[in-house]
């Protein structure tokens, strides 16, 4: 398992957001974190790359290991490189497509333009975006469509070759066509990267994920192989959630 979550609890100003959550993330698979609004999904995602520990008014306990090593022992820059996070709302930087793509690689020391251009092209191709933008690399990334911006953000995160890619509701602001493109992209990317996705879209979770983790009121209720969990949930809360009793 590339990521291991052990007994993680999070308090915001003394109020529990996560309580004693434990699960594992297998390498080169898609793990979906599902559950109703406010159940702790996005909080869990921010735990996985250490962001939660830097927030004011937050108390974190438990252990999260990346390849057997507690993530708190990694230098912050190395952890951010190895565990990338793409936010719910596409967030390209307010400059050109090329500069967006070059930013992280340059930050981590890559200066040779030939190598940089090769990486940028490769990651844009992986994201299915290169043919759409290859003649407009100096265009502001903010002028791209919402779906293109989200694919750009995913491609940008891949330029530093993360071990794990975290995605927080990557399709929530997109139309059906753009969402289908993102889903296809993620299924292709899992051949090379480990992916953890938070999604409110149960049909999407069932289509693309290998494993599912169901959170409710900050607790882990059930986890397992996605198809088995959807077809034959073992817990009443899981049955009610998947059956639409609450959501």
Secondary structure, DSSP 8 states (H G I E B T S, - for coil): --EEEEEEEEEETTEEEEEEEEEEE-TTSEEEEE-STTSSHHHHHHHHTTGGGGSTTEEEEEEEEETTEEGGGS-HHHHHHHEEEE-SS----SSBHHHHHHHHHHHTT---HHHHHHHHHHHHHHTT-HHHHTT-TTSBGGGS-HHHHHHHHHHHHHTT--SEEEEESTTTTS-HHHHHHHHHHHHHHTTTSEEEEE-S-HHHHHHH-SEEEEEETTEEEEEEEHHHHHHS--SHHHHHHHTTS--
